[in-house]
Amino acid sequence: MTGNLNTGVGPVHPHRHWQYVWLPLLGAAVWFGMLWAMLIVWLAKGRPRYVTQEGSIAYISDVGASGLKPLFIVGCAITALCFFLSLVVERFFRHTGRLVGHMHRRETVLGTLAMLGSFIGGLGLLLLSIFDTKRHTSAHRAFLLVFIVGVALSAIFTIVEYRWLSKDFAEARKLRHAYVAKAVIALTLICLAIAFGITLYSSTEAGAVLEWVIAFGFTFYLLTFFYDLRLSKGIADGELTREKIREHPSLVHGRV
């Protein structure tokens, strides 16, 4: 029997989630690979001092503006798109009942704001790669700020959304894991970003190190959405809507 015994909503498709979980995986892989390629190229060339470089350690933007701009733009574009679409799919799954549905309007608002933040942050990432620090220094730094603020706001809204969801479903162990993982990674990156903003004007070498650390750390934040979307495995459309959960609270047990 392929139908769900609890709700009778129809057949369960255990592999349908694979149509979507590749989004954060692709974004994380492209981002991580791009960073490593840029770092290896800089090291392989004997750590050259670029025209835009102030200290002995090159910023990501210095490498991206000097010979690897096509790689930088493509990598940032794919990462930004995957980041945004991961939140869109997650929000869609909560609406259609393949992930635990929002029980209150506040969670819907927070989810929407998180998507908006990811769009703004992703747009900032794409534009900072196009307007490189070599030819458009002021614009590049402005879009860098847009990227950092957009991602930070998206992360904060997502964390608060997950916090409210985990309070609504005290028995949702996997949901709490997702909330804690996002909170630890995002808050660490936000603290490092604040330190980066300070060192950007006071200690260029420390700022460069922090930028590389934050960039690589962003990979792990992207991967948390793989965990989120994978929770839709084996869940049929409509199975975890607000109405179904209110009728059958036991649905949450063992699923999230």
N, C-alpha and C positions, 0 to 999 in steps of 0.2 A: 504493500500500500504506500503510495507516494504522498497522500494528503496529510495535512497536519491534524493530529488527533485532538489537539486542544481547541482549535478554532475552526477547523474545516475551511480554511481560506484557500485551499487548493494545493497544487504540487509544490514541493520545495526543490529548488535548483541549487545544489551545493557549490557549483562552480561559477555561478553568475557573478559573484563578487570579483572574479579575476578580470572582468571587463573594465573595472574601475581602479583596483588597487595599484595598477601599474602607474597611475598618474603621479602619486607622491614618490614611488620608486624611481620612475624616470627622472623626475625633477631632482631628486637627491643624487642619483647617479651622474647626471649631466653636470650638476653644480660641483660635486666632489671631483669628478674627472677634470673639469675645466680648471679648477683651482690647482690640482696637482700638476697638470700640464704647464700652467703658467709658472708655477714655482720651480718645476724641474728645468724648464727652459732658462729661467733666470740663473739658476745655480750652474747649469751646464755651460752657460756662456761666461762663467767666471765671475758671477755677481757684478755685472756692469752697473755703472752709475748713470742712470737715465737723465735726460735733460730736465725732467720735471721732479727728479728725486732730490731731496734735501739731506737726508741722513744716509747711513751706510746700508740700511735695509730698505728695499724697494716696497712701496705700497702696491696693492693689487692693481690699482688704477695706473700706476707708473708702467707696469708690465703690459697692461691692457692697451695703453696708448702708444706702445712702441713695438709694432710688428705683429702683435697678436690681437689686434682689434677685431677682425672678423670672428675669431674664436670667442672673444669676450662678449660680443654682441649676441651671437647665436646662443651661447651658454646662458647668458642672462635672460634672453627672450624665452627660451624653453623652460627655464627654472621658474620665471615669473608666471608663465601660463599654467604650468603644472600646479604651482602653489595656489593660485586663484581657483582653478577648476577642482582641486581637491576639496576646498571648502564649499564650493557650489554643490558637488556631488554629495558631500556629507549632509548639507542642509536639505537637499532633495530627498535623501534617504530617510531623514527624520520626518519629512512631510508625508512621504508615501508609506511609512511604517516598516521599512527594512532596517532601520535603527530606532532606538527608543525615541518616541515622539516627545515633543515639547509639551509639558503639562500646563505651562503658564505663558502668557503673552510676553513676559520679560525675557524668556529664553529665546523666543522667536526674534525679538528685537536684538538681543545680544548676538545671535547667530548671523543676522543680517548685517549688523555693524562689523562683525568679524570678517565677513565677505568683502564689505566695502573697504576695510583696512587693508586686506590682502590685495585688492585691486589697486589701491593707491600705492602701496608698497611695491607691488610688481611693476607698475608703470614707472615709478621712480628708479627701480633697478634697470629697466630697459633704457630709460633716457640717460642715466648716468654712464651707461656703456657707450651710447651713441655720442653724447657730448663729453668727450674724454678730457682728462685733466691737462693734457698738453695744449689743446687748441681752445678749450672752453672751460677754463679753471673755475670761474665763479658759478657757471651753470652746473658743472659737474658736482661741485660741493653742495649746491642747493638740492639737486636731485638725490644726492647721497643722503641728505637729511630727510627728504621725502620718503626714501626707501626705509630708513631706520625707523622713523616715526610711524609710517604705515604698518610695517610688520609688527612693531611693538604694540600698537593699538589693537591690531588684529589678534595678537597673542593674548593680550589682556582680556579682550571681550570673549575670546574662546575659553580661556581659563575660568572666567566668571560663569559663563554659560554651563560649562561642564560641572562646575561646583554646584550650581543650582540643580542640575540634573541628578548629580550624585546624592544630593539631599532629598530629592523626591523619591529616589530609589535607593534606600539605605542598603538593600541586599545586592546591589549591582556592583560586584567586586571588580569586574573588568572595566567598568566605567570609571571607578575610582582610580584604577591603575593608570588609565588614560589621562585623567585629570592631574594626578600627581606628577606623572612624567612630563606633561606639557608645562606644568607650573615650575618644576625644577629647572628644566632646560631653558624655558623662555625667560624666567626671572634672572637666571645666571647671565644669559646673553644681554638682557637689558642693562644689568649692572656693568657688564663689560663695555657695552656701548656708551654708557655715561662716562666711564673712565677713558674710553677712546676719544670722545668729544673733548675731554680736558687735555689729554696728551697731544691731540692733533695740533695744538698751538703752543704747547709747553715742552714737549719731548717727542720729536718726530720719530725717533727709533722705537721708543716704547709704543707709540701710536701705530707704527707699522706692524709690530708684533701682535698687538691687540687686534688689529684689523684682520690679519690672517687667522688668528684664533677664533674670532667671532664668525668669520666666513665659514670656516670648517665646522664650527659648532652649529651653524644654521642647517647643515645637512641632517643633524640628528632631530632637529625640530620638524623638518619635512618628513622624516621617517615616522614620526608619531602619527601622522595621518594614514600611513599604511596600516598601522594597528587599528585605528578607528574604522576605516572602511572594511577591514577584514572581519569586523564584528557582524557584517551583513551576511556572512557565509551561511547558507542554508536557510535564510529567512525569506519568506515569501512576501510579496507586496501586501501591505495592509495588516501584517501580523502584529506589529508593535506600534500601531497608532495609539493616540491618547484614549480613544474610545474603547479599543480592544483591551488596553491595559487596565482601564477602570473596571471593565467587565470581568477580566481574568487577571488579577494582580500576579498570579503564579507564573505568568508568561515570562516575567523578567528573570526568574530564577534559572540559573544555568546558562542564560543566553548573553547577558551583559554583566 
